[in-house]
Amino acid sequence: MSSDRHQEAVSILDMLILDTMVGLRSLDAFSAIDDKRPLSVNMRAGLTRLSTTHLILALAKWMEFYERYKCLIPEGTAVNAKIVYKDLKRRGVRDFRNKVAGHIWDKDVGKPLSKEDTQKWLARVIGPDEAAFNRWIYNPDSTDRTSHLVGLTEKIRNALRKEGATL
């Protein structure tokens, strides 16, 4: 593989790490604002939807990265990357992107997406424990970098950066 392809992958992973962390951590930033100057219920709900949708879009991009660059993923992280990819697929991340995040109409049933429909999709992606989902995305307390998505992505990026420099 060429060092150009490695650099391409590294650049994409840099963006994915940033987008994933922004989606995840923006809720903390919005909470800090709310603490200083209380937001309306609707504003809080909208900011939560903004952050969550951004995060799920970043996860869909991670899936696309895996599909296009899996041949470059280093041996020490390839198994975990495949597990993450399959989990994102099982959770319906791409379906959420294609059917909910940018749409008001459910083409399958020929009617607008309701608040309840959107909540069902979010529940499928996030699962029953939002805190566990967030730790699966990023867990700063974990000593195993491959146990959460951001750490795994950083490990892949760093290995690709190193490999690309030697090509």
Secondary structure, DSSP 8 states (H G I E B T S, - for coil): --HHHHHHHHHHHHHHHHHHHHHHHHHHHHHHHHHHS---HHHHHHHHHHHHHHHHHHHHHHHHHHHHHGGGS-HHHHHHHHHHHHHHHHHTHHHHHHHTTT-SEETTTTEE--HHHHHHHHHHHH-S-HHHHHHHH--TT-S-GGGSHHHHHHHHHHHHHHHHHH-
